[in-house]
């Protein structure tokens, strides 16, 4: 069975929350700042929910209910504050598996 790791993100100047896919090995918490791949490029936003893992059927229902476009775009990394924010790419994180 295929599983999806999903999260809702709000881009600070938007009223709507957007659904994104997250790599299965990554866990996000509500309130964390992340960068997501969007139609406007890499955009920073805040996680509105914790990331959550669902099966393919449930993911399809959430996508339809949220009015999201398929295929879902990915959250690509955490936002780290320096003088501004920079993206900490998930591919650079040492995951203990």
MODELLER restraints for C-alpha pairs under 7 A, 6 or more apart:
rsr = mdl.restraints
at = mdl.atoms
rsr.add(forms.Gaussian(group=physical.xy_distance, feature=features.Distance(at['CA:2:A'], at['CA:55:A']), mean=6.00, stdev=0.5))
rsr.add(forms.Gaussian(group=physical.xy_distance, feature=features.Distance(at['CA:2:A'], at['CA:56:A']), mean=5.75, stdev=0.5))
rsr.add(forms.Gaussian(group=physical.xy_distance, feature=features.Distance(at['CA:3:A'], at['CA:53:A']), mean=6.54, stdev=0.5))
rsr.add(forms.Gaussian(group=physical.xy_distance, feature=features.Distance(at['CA:3:A'], at['CA:54:A']), mean=5.59, stdev=0.5))
rsr.add(forms.Gaussian(group=physical.xy_distance, feature=features.Distance(at['CA:3:A'], at['CA:55:A']), mean=4.43, stdev=0.5))
rsr.add(forms.Gaussian(group=physical.xy_distance, feature=features.Distance(at['CA:3:A'], at['CA:56:A']), mean=5.72, stdev=0.5))
rsr.add(forms.Gaussian(group=physical.xy_distance, feature=features.Distance(at['CA:4:A'], at['CA:21:A']), mean=6.99, stdev=0.5))
rsr.add(forms.Gaussian(group=physical.xy_distance, feature=features.Distance(at['CA:4:A'], at['CA:24:A']), mean=6.88, stdev=0.5))
rsr.add(forms.Gaussian(group=physical.xy_distance, feature=features.Distance(at['CA:4:A'], at['CA:53:A']), mean=5.43, stdev=0.5))
rsr.add(forms.Gaussian(group=physical.xy_distance, feature=features.Distance(at['CA:4:A'], at['CA:54:A']), mean=5.43, stdev=0.5))
rsr.add(forms.Gaussian(group=physical.xy_distance, feature=features.Distance(at['CA:4:A'], at['CA:55:A']), mean=6.18, stdev=0.5))
rsr.add(forms.Gaussian(group=physical.xy_distance, feature=features.Distance(at['CA:4:A'], at['CA:56:A']), mean=6.71, stdev=0.5))
rsr.add(forms.Gaussian(group=physical.xy_distance, feature=features.Distance(at['CA:4:A'], at['CA:59:A']), mean=6.80, stdev=0.5))
rsr.add(forms.Gaussian(group=physical.xy_distance, feature=features.Distance(at['CA:5:A'], at['CA:21:A']), mean=5.76, stdev=0.5))
rsr.add(forms.Gaussian(group=physical.xy_distance, feature=features.Distance(at['CA:5:A'], at['CA:22:A']), mean=5.16, stdev=0.5))
rsr.add(forms.Gaussian(group=physical.xy_distance, feature=features.Distance(at['CA:5:A'], at['CA:23:A']), mean=6.43, stdev=0.5))
rsr.add(forms.Gaussian(group=physical.xy_distance, feature=features.Distance(at['CA:5:A'], at['CA:24:A']), mean=5.45, stdev=0.5))
rsr.add(forms.Gaussian(group=physical.xy_distance, feature=features.Distance(at['CA:5:A'], at['CA:51:A']), mean=6.33, stdev=0.5))
rsr.add(forms.Gaussian(group=physical.xy_distance, feature=features.Distance(at['CA:5:A'], at['CA:52:A']), mean=5.39, stdev=0.5))
rsr.add(forms.Gaussian(group=physical.xy_distance, feature=features.Distance(at['CA:5:A'], at['CA:53:A']), mean=4.29, stdev=0.5))
rsr.add(forms.Gaussian(group=physical.xy_distance, feature=features.Distance(at['CA:5:A'], at['CA:54:A']), mean=6.54, stdev=0.5))
rsr.add(forms.Gaussian(group=physical.xy_distance, feature=features.Distance(at['CA:6:A'], at['CA:19:A']), mean=6.89, stdev=0.5))
rsr.add(forms.Gaussian(group=physical.xy_distance, feature=features.Distance(at['CA:6:A'], at['CA:20:A']), mean=5.72, stdev=0.5))
rsr.add(forms.Gaussian(group=physical.xy_distance, feature=features.Distance(at['CA:6:A'], at['CA:21:A']), mean=4.62, stdev=0.5))
rsr.add(forms.Gaussian(group=physical.xy_distance, feature=features.Distance(at['CA:6:A'], at['CA:22:A']), mean=5.68, stdev=0.5))
rsr.add(forms.Gaussian(group=physical.xy_distance, feature=features.Distance(at['CA:6:A'], at['CA:51:A']), mean=5.36, stdev=0.5))
rsr.add(forms.Gaussian(group=physical.xy_distance, feature=features.Distance(at['CA:6:A'], at['CA:52:A']), mean=5.35, stdev=0.5))
rsr.add(forms.Gaussian(group=physical.xy_distance, feature=features.Distance(at['CA:6:A'], at['CA:53:A']), mean=6.28, stdev=0.5))
rsr.add(forms.Gaussian(group=physical.xy_distance, feature=features.Distance(at['CA:7:A'], at['CA:19:A']), mean=5.82, stdev=0.5))
rsr.add(forms.Gaussian(group=physical.xy_distance, feature=features.Distance(at['CA:7:A'], at['CA:20:A']), mean=5.51, stdev=0.5))
rsr.add(forms.Gaussian(group=physical.xy_distance, feature=features.Distance(at['CA:7:A'], at['CA:21:A']), mean=6.47, stdev=0.5))
rsr.add(forms.Gaussian(group=physical.xy_distance, feature=features.Distance(at['CA:7:A'], at['CA:47:A']), mean=6.90, stdev=0.5))
rsr.add(forms.Gaussian(group=physical.xy_distance, feature=features.Distance(at['CA:7:A'], at['CA:49:A']), mean=6.06, stdev=0.5))
rsr.add(forms.Gaussian(group=physical.xy_distance, feature=features.Distance(at['CA:7:A'], at['CA:50:A']), mean=6.38, stdev=0.5))
rsr.add(forms.Gaussian(group=physical.xy_distance, feature=features.Distance(at['CA:7:A'], at['CA:51:A']), mean=4.48, stdev=0.5))
rsr.add(forms.Gaussian(group=physical.xy_distance, feature=features.Distance(at['CA:7:A'], at['CA:52:A']), mean=6.45, stdev=0.5))
rsr.add(forms.Gaussian(group=physical.xy_distance, feature=features.Distance(at['CA:8:A'], at['CA:17:A']), mean=5.94, stdev=0.5))
rsr.add(forms.Gaussian(group=physical.xy_distance, feature=features.Distance(at['CA:8:A'], at['CA:18:A']), mean=5.31, stdev=0.5))
rsr.add(forms.Gaussian(group=physical.xy_distance, feature=features.Distance(at['CA:8:A'], at['CA:19:A']), mean=4.56, stdev=0.5))
rsr.add(forms.Gaussian(group=physical.xy_distance, feature=features.Distance(at['CA:8:A'], at['CA:20:A']), mean=6.26, stdev=0.5))
rsr.add(forms.Gaussian(group=physical.xy_distance, feature=features.Distance(at['CA:8:A'], at['CA:47:A']), mean=5.99, stdev=0.5))
rsr.add(forms.Gaussian(group=physical.xy_distance, feature=features.Distance(at['CA:8:A'], at['CA:48:A']), mean=5.44, stdev=0.5))
rsr.add(forms.Gaussian(group=physical.xy_distance, feature=features.Distance(at['CA:8:A'], at['CA:49:A']), mean=5.69, stdev=0.5))
rsr.add(forms.Gaussian(group=physical.xy_distance, feature=features.Distance(at['CA:9:A'], at['CA:17:A']), mean=5.41, stdev=0.5))
rsr.add(forms.Gaussian(group=physical.xy_distance, feature=features.Distance(at['CA:9:A'], at['CA:18:A']), mean=5.18, stdev=0.5))
rsr.add(forms.Gaussian(group=physical.xy_distance, feature=features.Distance(at['CA:9:A'], at['CA:19:A']), mean=6.39, stdev=0.5))
rsr.add(forms.Gaussian(group=physical.xy_distance, feature=features.Distance(at['CA:9:A'], at['CA:45:A']), mean=6.03, stdev=0.5))
rsr.add(forms.Gaussian(group=physical.xy_distance, feature=features.Distance(at['CA:9:A'], at['CA:46:A']), mean=5.45, stdev=0.5))
rsr.add(forms.Gaussian(group=physical.xy_distance, feature=features.Distance(at['CA:9:A'], at['CA:47:A']), mean=4.49, stdev=0.5))
rsr.add(forms.Gaussian(group=physical.xy_distance, feature=features.Distance(at['CA:9:A'], at['CA:48:A']), mean=5.28, stdev=0.5))
rsr.add(forms.Gaussian(group=physical.xy_distance, feature=features.Distance(at['CA:10:A'], at['CA:16:A']), mean=6.59, stdev=0.5))
rsr.add(forms.Gaussian(group=physical.xy_distance, feature=features.Distance(at['CA:10:A'], at['CA:17:A']), mean=4.67, stdev=0.5))
rsr.add(forms.Gaussian(group=physical.xy_distance, feature=features.Distance(at['CA:10:A'], at['CA:18:A']), mean=6.23, stdev=0.5))
rsr.add(forms.Gaussian(group=physical.xy_distance, feature=features.Distance(at['CA:10:A'], at['CA:45:A']), mean=5.41, stdev=0.5))
rsr.add(forms.Gaussian(group=physical.xy_distance, feature=features.Distance(at['CA:10:A'], at['CA:46:A']), mean=5.34, stdev=0.5))
rsr.add(forms.Gaussian(group=physical.xy_distance, feature=features.Distance(at['CA:10:A'], at['CA:47:A']), mean=6.50, stdev=0.5))
rsr.add(forms.Gaussian(group=physical.xy_distance, feature=features.Distance(at['CA:10:A'], at['CA:48:A']), mean=6.40, stdev=0.5))
rsr.add(forms.Gaussian(group=physical.xy_distance, feature=features.Distance(at['CA:11:A'], at['CA:44:A']), mean=6.49, stdev=0.5))
rsr.add(forms.Gaussian(group=physical.xy_distance, feature=features.Distance(at['CA:11:A'], at['CA:45:A']), mean=4.27, stdev=0.5))
rsr.add(forms.Gaussian(group=physical.xy_distance, feature=features.Distance(at['CA:11:A'], at['CA:46:A']), mean=6.42, stdev=0.5))
rsr.add(forms.Gaussian(group=physical.xy_distance, feature=features.Distance(at['CA:12:A'], at['CA:45:A']), mean=6.14, stdev=0.5))
rsr.add(forms.Gaussian(group=physical.xy_distance, feature=features.Distance(at['CA:19:A'], at['CA:68:A']), mean=6.45, stdev=0.5))
rsr.add(forms.Gaussian(group=physical.xy_distance, feature=features.Distance(at['CA:20:A'], at['CA:72:A']), mean=5.75, stdev=0.5))
rsr.add(forms.Gaussian(group=physical.xy_distance, feature=features.Distance(at['CA:20:A'], at['CA:73:A']), mean=5.50, stdev=0.5))
rsr.add(forms.Gaussian(group=physical.xy_distance, feature=features.Distance(at['CA:20:A'], at['CA:74:A']), mean=5.44, stdev=0.5))
rsr.add(forms.Gaussian(group=physical.xy_distance, feature=features.Distance(at['CA:20:A'], at['CA:75:A']), mean=6.22, stdev=0.5))
rsr.add(forms.Gaussian(group=physical.xy_distance, feature=features.Distance(at['CA:21:A'], at['CA:72:A']), mean=5.97, stdev=0.5))
rsr.add(forms.Gaussian(group=physical.xy_distance, feature=features.Distance(at['CA:21:A'], at['CA:73:A']), mean=6.09, stdev=0.5))
rsr.add(forms.Gaussian(group=physical.xy_distance, feature=features.Distance(at['CA:21:A'], at['CA:74:A']), mean=4.70, stdev=0.5))
rsr.add(forms.Gaussian(group=physical.xy_distance, feature=features.Distance(at['CA:21:A'], at['CA:75:A']), mean=6.19, stdev=0.5))
rsr.add(forms.Gaussian(group=physical.xy_distance, feature=features.Distance(at['CA:22:A'], at['CA:74:A']), mean=5.73, stdev=0.5))
rsr.add(forms.Gaussian(group=physical.xy_distance, feature=features.Distance(at['CA:22:A'], at['CA:75:A']), mean=5.43, stdev=0.5))
rsr.add(forms.Gaussian(group=physical.xy_distance, feature=features.Distance(at['CA:27:A'], at['CA:51:A']), mean=5.97, stdev=0.5))
rsr.add(forms.Gaussian(group=physical.xy_distance, feature=features.Distance(at['CA:28:A'], at['CA:50:A']), mean=5.43, stdev=0.5))
rsr.add(forms.Gaussian(group=physical.xy_distance, feature=features.Distance(at['CA:28:A'], at['CA:51:A']), mean=5.10, stdev=0.5))
rsr.add(forms.Gaussian(group=physical.xy_distance, feature=features.Distance(at['CA:29:A'], at['CA:47:A']), mean=6.73, stdev=0.5))
rsr.add(forms.Gaussian(group=physical.xy_distance, feature=features.Distance(at['CA:29:A'], at['CA:49:A']), mean=6.58, stdev=0.5))
rsr.add(forms.Gaussian(group=physical.xy_distance, feature=features.Distance(at['CA:29:A'], at['CA:50:A']), mean=4.19, stdev=0.5))
rsr.add(forms.Gaussian(group=physical.xy_distance, feature=features.Distance(at['CA:29:A'], at['CA:51:A']), mean=6.48, stdev=0.5))
rsr.add(forms.Gaussian(group=physical.xy_distance, feature=features.Distance(at['CA:30:A'], at['CA:47:A']), mean=4.80, stdev=0.5))
rsr.add(forms.Gaussian(group=physical.xy_distance, feature=features.Distance(at['CA:30:A'], at['CA:48:A']), mean=5.03, stdev=0.5))
rsr.add(forms.Gaussian(group=physical.xy_distance, feature=features.Distance(at['CA:30:A'], at['CA:49:A']), mean=4.46, stdev=0.5))
rsr.add(forms.Gaussian(group=physical.xy_distance, feature=features.Distance(at['CA:30:A'], at['CA:50:A']), mean=4.70, stdev=0.5))
rsr.add(forms.Gaussian(group=physical.xy_distance, feature=features.Distance(at['CA:31:A'], at['CA:46:A']), mean=5.66, stdev=0.5))
rsr.add(forms.Gaussian(group=physical.xy_distance, feature=features.Distance(at['CA:31:A'], at['CA:47:A']), mean=5.14, stdev=0.5))
rsr.add(forms.Gaussian(group=physical.xy_distance, feature=features.Distance(at['CA:31:A'], at['CA:48:A']), mean=6.19, stdev=0.5))
rsr.add(forms.Gaussian(group=physical.xy_distance, feature=features.Distance(at['CA:32:A'], at['CA:46:A']), mean=5.65, stdev=0.5))
rsr.add(forms.Gaussian(group=physical.xy_distance, feature=features.Distance(at['CA:32:A'], at['CA:47:A']), mean=5.43, stdev=0.5))
rsr.add(forms.Gaussian(group=physical.xy_distance, feature=features.Distance(at['CA:33:A'], at['CA:44:A']), mean=6.88, stdev=0.5))
rsr.add(forms.Gaussian(group=physical.xy_distance, feature=features.Distance(at['CA:33:A'], at['CA:45:A']), mean=5.66, stdev=0.5))
rsr.add(forms.Gaussian(group=physical.xy_distance, feature=features.Distance(at['CA:33:A'], at['CA:46:A']), mean=4.55, stdev=0.5))
rsr.add(forms.Gaussian(group=physical.xy_distance, feature=features.Distance(at['CA:33:A'], at['CA:47:A']), mean=6.38, stdev=0.5))
rsr.add(forms.Gaussian(group=physical.xy_distance, feature=features.Distance(at['CA:33:A'], at['CA:78:A']), mean=6.13, stdev=0.5))
rsr.add(forms.Gaussian(group=physical.xy_distance, feature=features.Distance(at['CA:33:A'], at['CA:79:A']), mean=5.24, stdev=0.5))
rsr.add(forms.Gaussian(group=physical.xy_distance, feature=features.Distance(at['CA:34:A'], at['CA:44:A']), mean=5.57, stdev=0.5))
rsr.add(forms.Gaussian(group=physical.xy_distance, feature=features.Distance(at['CA:34:A'], at['CA:45:A']), mean=5.56, stdev=0.5))
rsr.add(forms.Gaussian(group=physical.xy_distance, feature=features.Distance(at['CA:34:A'], at['CA:46:A']), mean=6.22, stdev=0.5))
rsr.add(forms.Gaussian(group=physical.xy_distance, feature=features.Distance(at['CA:34:A'], at['CA:75:A']), mean=6.97, stdev=0.5))
rsr.add(forms.Gaussian(group=physical.xy_distance, feature=features.Distance(at['CA:34:A'], at['CA:77:A']), mean=5.67, stdev=0.5))
rsr.add(forms.Gaussian(group=physical.xy_distance, feature=features.Distance(at['CA:34:A'], at['CA:78:A']), mean=4.18, stdev=0.5))
rsr.add(forms.Gaussian(group=physical.xy_distance, feature=features.Distance(at['CA:34:A'], at['CA:79:A']), mean=4.65, stdev=0.5))
rsr.add(forms.Gaussian(group=physical.xy_distance, feature=features.Distance(at['CA:35:A'], at['CA:42:A']), mean=6.15, stdev=0.5))
rsr.add(forms.Gaussian(group=physical.xy_distance, feature=features.Distance(at['CA:35:A'], at['CA:43:A']), mean=5.37, stdev=0.5))
rsr.add(forms.Gaussian(group=physical.xy_distance, feature=features.Distance(at['CA:35:A'], at['CA:44:A']), mean=4.29, stdev=0.5))
rsr.add(forms.Gaussian(group=physical.xy_distance, feature=features.Distance(at['CA:35:A'], at['CA:45:A']), mean=6.23, stdev=0.5))
rsr.add(forms.Gaussian(group=physical.xy_distance, feature=features.Distance(at['CA:35:A'], at['CA:75:A']), mean=5.93, stdev=0.5))
rsr.add(forms.Gaussian(group=physical.xy_distance, feature=features.Distance(at['CA:35:A'], at['CA:76:A']), mean=5.75, stdev=0.5))
rsr.add(forms.Gaussian(group=physical.xy_distance, feature=features.Distance(at['CA:35:A'], at['CA:77:A']), mean=5.33, stdev=0.5))
rsr.add(forms.Gaussian(group=physical.xy_distance, feature=features.Distance(at['CA:35:A'], at['CA:78:A']), mean=6.01, stdev=0.5))
rsr.add(forms.Gaussian(group=physical.xy_distance, feature=features.Distance(at['CA:35:A'], at['CA:79:A']), mean=6.03, stdev=0.5))
rsr.add(forms.Gaussian(group=physical.xy_distance, feature=features.Distance(at['CA:35:A'], at['CA:87:A']), mean=6.21, stdev=0.5))
rsr.add(forms.Gaussian(group=physical.xy_distance, feature=features.Distance(at['CA:36:A'], at['CA:42:A']), mean=5.47, stdev=0.5))
rsr.add(forms.Gaussian(group=physical.xy_distance, feature=features.Distance(at['CA:36:A'], at['CA:43:A']), mean=5.42, stdev=0.5))
rsr.add(forms.Gaussian(group=physical.xy_distance, feature=features.Distance(at['CA:36:A'], at['CA:44:A']), mean=6.32, stdev=0.5))
rsr.add(forms.Gaussian(group=physical.xy_distance, feature=features.Distance(at['CA:36:A'], at['CA:74:A']), mean=5.87, stdev=0.5))
rsr.add(forms.Gaussian(group=physical.xy_distance, feature=features.Distance(at['CA:36:A'], at['CA:75:A']), mean=4.06, stdev=0.5))
rsr.add(forms.Gaussian(group=physical.xy_distance, feature=features.Distance(at['CA:36:A'], at['CA:76:A']), mean=5.32, stdev=0.5))
rsr.add(forms.Gaussian(group=physical.xy_distance, feature=features.Distance(at['CA:37:A'], at['CA:43:A']), mean=6.52, stdev=0.5))
rsr.add(forms.Gaussian(group=physical.xy_distance, feature=features.Distance(at['CA:37:A'], at['CA:73:A']), mean=5.89, stdev=0.5))
rsr.add(forms.Gaussian(group=physical.xy_distance, feature=features.Distance(at['CA:37:A'], at['CA:74:A']), mean=5.64, stdev=0.5))
rsr.add(forms.Gaussian(group=physical.xy_distance, feature=features.Distance(at['CA:37:A'], at['CA:75:A']), mean=6.17, stdev=0.5))
rsr.add(forms.Gaussian(group=physical.xy_distance, feature=features.Distance(at['CA:37:A'], at['CA:76:A']), mean=6.52, stdev=0.5))
rsr.add(forms.Gaussian(group=physical.xy_distance, feature=features.Distance(at['CA:38:A'], at['CA:73:A']), mean=6.40, stdev=0.5))
rsr.add(forms.Gaussian(group=physical.xy_distance, feature=features.Distance(at['CA:76:A'], at['CA:89:A']), mean=5.87, stdev=0.5))
rsr.add(forms.Gaussian(group=physical.xy_distance, feature=features.Distance(at['CA:76:A'], at['CA:90:A']), mean=6.07, stdev=0.5))
rsr.add(forms.Gaussian(group=physical.xy_distance, feature=features.Distance(at['CA:77:A'], at['CA:87:A']), mean=5.65, stdev=0.5))
rsr.add(forms.Gaussian(group=physical.xy_distance, feature=features.Distance(at['CA:77:A'], at['CA:88:A']), mean=5.02, stdev=0.5))
rsr.add(forms.Gaussian(group=physical.xy_distance, feature=features.Distance(at['CA:77:A'], at['CA:89:A']), mean=4.34, stdev=0.5))
rsr.add(forms.Gaussian(group=physical.xy_distance, feature=features.Distance(at['CA:77:A'], at['CA:90:A']), mean=4.95, stdev=0.5))
rsr.add(forms.Gaussian(group=physical.xy_distance, feature=features.Distance(at['CA:78:A'], at['CA:87:A']), mean=5.79, stdev=0.5))
rsr.add(forms.Gaussian(group=physical.xy_distance, feature=features.Distance(at['CA:78:A'], at['CA:88:A']), mean=5.12, stdev=0.5))
rsr.add(forms.Gaussian(group=physical.xy_distance, feature=features.Distance(at['CA:78:A'], at['CA:89:A']), mean=6.84, stdev=0.5))
rsr.add(forms.Gaussian(group=physical.xy_distance, feature=features.Distance(at['CA:79:A'], at['CA:85:A']), mean=5.80, stdev=0.5))
rsr.add(forms.Gaussian(group=physical.xy_distance, feature=features.Distance(at['CA:79:A'], at['CA:86:A']), mean=5.59, stdev=0.5))
rsr.add(forms.Gaussian(group=physical.xy_distance, feature=features.Distance(at['CA:79:A'], at['CA:87:A']), mean=4.94, stdev=0.5))
rsr.add(forms.Gaussian(group=physical.xy_distance, feature=features.Distance(at['CA:79:A'], at['CA:88:A']), mean=6.18, stdev=0.5))
rsr.add(forms.Gaussian(group=physical.xy_distance, feature=features.Distance(at['CA:80:A'], at['CA:86:A']), mean=5.41, stdev=0.5))
rsr.add(forms.Gaussian(group=physical.xy_distance, feature=features.Distance(at['CA:80:A'], at['CA:87:A']), mean=6.40, stdev=0.5))
rsr.add(forms.Gaussian(group=physical.xy_distance, feature=features.Distance(at['CA:80:A'], at['CA:88:A']), mean=6.70, stdev=0.5))
